Amino acid sequence: MDNEKNVIRRILSKKEADNLIDDIPNIDKFWISNDKLREVKYKECIRSCECREWIRIIKTLYLRKQERLANGKKITATDSRYFKQAEENLYSELSISLNIPKEQMEKYITDKIERAAD
């Protein structure tokens, strides 16, 4: 259901959640050099309520953070805010689907991706 303020959709099944995690290495990041346009894209992705879009934000901002740190710069407040929001949304949804506490989702995802890479 979709109205002006709320998007309601079903939660991913356990199988869909596991398949999504398995596909994380194949989900593309995005890069927009213009700060204003980049924030607009972040907002669109957050509001889409799509796990794949949240993953794109997380991947993009993780790599952007690493690049900035390597250049002696800090992560921007905007990047930090959207990174945390995307993580919160993704981990909350996956924790429900997989019946794993939200606090353990990052480790679960990382371990699952590392095992698949071996």
C-alpha positions in Angstrom: 0.0 0.0 0.0 1.3 3.4 -0.8 0.0 6.8 0.2 1.7 10.2 0.5 3.4 9.4 3.8 3.8 5.7 4.2 4.9 2.8 2.1 3.8 -0.6 3.4 5.2 -3.8 1.9 5.7 -7.3 3.1 8.8 -8.2 5.0 11.3 -10.5 3.1 11.1 -14.2 3.7 14.0 -16.0 5.2 15.0 -17.4 1.8 14.7 -13.9 0.2 16.8 -12.4 2.9 19.5 -15.1 2.6 19.5 -14.7 -1.2 19.8 -10.9 -0.8 22.8 -11.3 1.4 24.4 -13.8 -1.0 23.9 -11.2 -3.8 25.5 -8.3 -1.9 28.9 -8.6 -3.7 27.0 -8.1 -7.0 25.0 -5.0 -6.0 26.6 -2.0 -7.5 27.5 1.1 -5.6 26.8 4.5 -7.1 28.9 7.6 -7.3 27.7 11.1 -7.7 30.3 13.8 -7.3 27.9 16.7 -6.7 27.1 16.9 -2.9 23.5 18.1 -3.4 22.7 15.5 -6.0 24.3 12.8 -3.9 22.1 13.7 -0.9 19.0 13.7 -3.1 20.0 10.1 -4.3 20.5 9.0 -0.7 17.0 10.3 0.2 15.5 8.5 -2.8 17.2 5.3 -1.8 16.1 5.5 1.9 12.5 6.3 0.9 12.3 3.5 -1.6 12.1 1.0 1.2 14.1 -1.4 -0.9 16.8 -3.4 0.7 19.0 -3.4 -2.4 19.0 0.4 -2.4 20.0 0.5 1.3 22.8 -1.9 0.5 23.9 0.4 -2.3 24.1 3.3 0.1 26.0 1.2 2.7 28.5 0.0 0.0 28.9 3.5 -1.5 29.4 5.2 1.8 31.7 2.6 3.2 34.0 2.9 0.2 33.7 6.7 0.3 34.7 6.7 4.0 37.8 4.5 3.3 38.8 6.8 0.5 38.4 10.0 2.6 40.3 8.4 5.5 43.1 7.4 3.2 43.3 11.1 2.1 43.4 12.4 5.7 39.7 13.5 5.6 36.8 12.7 7.9 33.5 11.3 6.8 30.9 14.0 6.3 28.0 14.4 8.6 25.6 13.8 5.7 27.3 10.6 4.7 27.4 9.4 8.3 23.7 10.1 8.8 22.6 8.2 5.7 25.0 5.4 6.3 23.5 4.9 9.8 20.0 5.2 8.5 20.6 2.6 5.7 22.2 0.2 8.2 19.4 0.6 10.7 16.8 0.0 8.0 18.6 -3.0 6.5 19.6 -4.7 9.7 16.1 -4.2 11.2 14.4 -5.8 8.2 16.9 -8.7 7.9 16.8 -9.4 11.7 13.0 -9.9 11.5 13.3 -12.1 8.4 16.1 -14.2 9.7 15.1 -14.2 13.4 18.6 -12.9 14.4 19.0 -9.9 16.8 19.6 -6.7 14.9 22.9 -6.1 16.8 24.3 -9.4 15.3 23.3 -8.6 11.7 26.5 -7.0 10.6 28.6 -9.9 11.8 26.1 -12.4 10.3 26.3 -10.7 6.9 30.1 -10.3 6.9 30.6 -14.0 7.9 28.1 -15.2 5.3 29.8 -13.2 2.5 33.3 -14.3 3.6 32.2 -18.0 3.7 30.8 -17.7 0.2 34.1 -16.1 -1.1 36.2 -19.1 0.2 
